[in-house]
């Protein structure tokens, strides 16, 4: 069985969705959730499914302590699901094409440092976009620049607020993220 480690910084709805999806599948299981936020709701969500959590700070990430803990777990795939820190180069090099991220827009639009969550949705609305979507991509040294694995779009109405855009994106994430992970693990995209 393949091992998935999830990195998350916030509420953890995507993490929970992934844990649930693989709970009764023979292909993979979520073996741990790592977070840099000791108050993140993802900790409680992981606990509800008996998934161990690792809480760390930015220094531990940079200094390699997190990489050491990851190496002990021997994950097949590392999934960033609302994780807000940039991964160090050493981690990316240790897991080539084994770290993926989900971004709440159709990259390359609305990507880069500071472009996450409502910042993205506000930019989409301010730019009067007719559509937006999600991008699942491999992680490299630069924010949101890794090779794209999957994109799915949704049409927008001129009256959509950033909150409405967020709801549409959340639905796309929930419907597609676990399925894309499953396909990635079974077909080595």
C-alpha positions in Angstrom: 0.0 0.0 0.0 1.3 3.4 -0.9 1.8 6.1 1.7 0.5 9.7 1.5 1.6 12.5 3.7 -0.5 15.7 3.7 0.9 19.2 4.5 -1.8 21.7 5.5 -1.9 25.0 7.4 -5.6 25.7 7.9 -9.0 24.2 8.2 -8.1 21.0 6.5 -11.2 20.3 4.4 -9.1 19.0 1.5 -7.0 16.9 3.9 -10.1 15.4 5.4 -11.6 14.7 2.0 -8.4 12.9 0.9 -8.2 10.9 4.2 -11.9 9.8 3.7 -11.4 9.0 0.1 -8.4 6.6 0.8 -9.8 5.2 4.0 -11.2 2.1 2.4 -9.0 1.9 -0.7 -6.3 -0.7 -1.2 -4.1 1.6 -3.2 -3.0 4.1 -0.6 -3.5 5.5 2.9 -2.7 8.8 4.6 0.0 8.0 7.1 0.4 11.5 8.6 -0.6 15.2 8.4 2.1 17.8 8.9 1.2 21.3 9.8 3.1 24.5 10.7 0.1 25.9 12.5 -0.5 24.6 16.1 -4.1 26.0 16.0 -5.0 24.6 12.6 -8.4 22.8 12.4 -6.7 20.1 10.3 -5.2 18.7 13.5 -8.6 17.9 14.8 -9.8 16.5 11.5 -6.8 14.2 11.3 -7.3 13.1 14.9 -10.9 12.2 14.1 -9.6 9.6 11.6 -6.7 8.4 13.8 -4.1 10.0 11.4 -1.0 11.1 13.3 -0.1 14.8 13.1 3.3 16.5 13.2 3.4 20.1 14.2 6.5 22.0 13.3 7.7 25.6 12.9 9.4 27.3 10.0 12.9 26.8 11.5 12.4 23.1 11.8 11.3 23.0 8.1 14.3 25.0 6.9 16.8 23.1 9.1 15.8 19.7 7.9 14.0 18.3 10.9 10.8 18.0 9.0 12.6 16.2 6.1 14.1 13.8 8.6 10.6 12.9 10.0 9.3 12.6 6.4 12.2 10.2 5.5 11.2 8.0 8.5 7.7 7.6 7.0 9.0 6.8 3.5 6.0 8.5 1.7 5.2 7.7 -1.9 3.5 11.1 -2.3 3.5 14.3 -0.4 0.3 16.4 -0.9 0.2 20.1 -0.1 -3.4 20.9 0.7 -3.6 24.5 1.8 0.0 24.6 3.0 1.3 28.1 3.1 5.1 27.8 3.5 7.6 27.3 0.7 9.3 24.0 0.9 13.1 24.0 1.1 15.1 22.9 -1.9 16.5 19.9 0.0 12.9 18.5 0.5 12.0 19.0 -3.2 15.3 17.3 -4.3 14.6 14.4 -1.9 11.2 13.7 -3.4 11.4 14.5 -7.1 8.0 14.4 -8.8 6.5 13.1 -5.5 5.3 16.4 -4.1 2.1 17.9 -5.4 0.0 21.0 -4.6 -3.5 22.3 -5.4 -3.9 25.9 -6.4 -7.3 27.7 -6.5 -6.9 29.2 -10.0 -5.9 28.2 -13.5 -2.2 28.6 -13.4 -0.2 30.4 -14.7 -2.8 33.0 -13.9 -3.0 34.2 -10.3 -0.1 32.2 -9.0 3.0 33.1 -7.0 4.0 34.4 -3.6 1.0 35.7 -1.6 -1.5 34.2 -4.0 -3.6 31.8 -1.9 -7.1 31.5 -0.6 -9.2 34.7 -0.7 -6.3 36.7 -2.2 -6.7 34.6 -5.4 -10.5 34.8 -5.5 -10.4 38.6 -5.0 -7.9 38.9 -7.8 -10.1 36.8 -10.1 -13.1 39.0 -9.4 -11.2 42.2 -9.7 -9.8 41.0 -13.1 -13.4 40.3 -14.3 -12.5 36.7 -15.3 -15.2 34.7 -17.1 -13.8 31.5 -15.7 -11.4 30.2 -13.0 -10.6 26.8 -11.6 -8.1 24.6 -9.9 -4.6 23.5 -10.8 -2.9 20.4 -9.4 0.8 20.6 -10.1 4.1 19.2 -9.1 6.1 21.3 -6.6 9.4 22.8 -7.6 11.6 25.6 -6.0 9.2 28.4 -7.2 5.7 29.1 -6.0 3.1 27.6 -8.4 5.5 26.9 -11.3 5.8 23.1 -11.2 4.5 21.0 -14.1 0.7 20.9 -14.3 -0.9 17.5 -13.6 -4.6 18.5 -13.9 -6.8 21.6 -14.4 -10.5 21.9 -14.1 -12.4 25.2 -14.8 -15.7 26.6 -13.7 -17.6 29.5 -15.3 -18.1 32.7 -13.4 -21.0 35.2 -13.4 -20.2 38.9 -13.5 -22.0 39.2 -10.2 -20.0 36.5 -8.4 -18.3 37.8 -5.2 -15.0 36.4 -4.0 -16.9 34.3 -1.5 -19.0 32.8 -4.3 -15.9 32.1 -6.3 -14.4 30.4 -3.2 -17.4 28.1 -2.9 -17.1 27.1 -6.6 -13.4 26.4 -6.2 -14.0 24.4 -3.0 -16.5 22.2 -4.8 -14.0 21.6 -7.6 -11.3 20.7 -5.1 -13.5 18.3 -3.2 -14.7 16.6 -6.4 -11.3 16.3 -8.1 -8.3 16.4 -5.7 -8.6 12.8 -4.3 -9.4 11.3 -7.7 -6.3 12.9 -9.3 -4.2 11.7 -6.4 -5.6 8.2 -7.0 -4.8 8.3 -10.7 -1.3 9.7 -10.0 -0.6 6.8 -7.6 -2.0 4.1 -9.9 -0.7 5.3 -13.3 2.4 7.3 -12.5 1.3 10.3 -14.6 
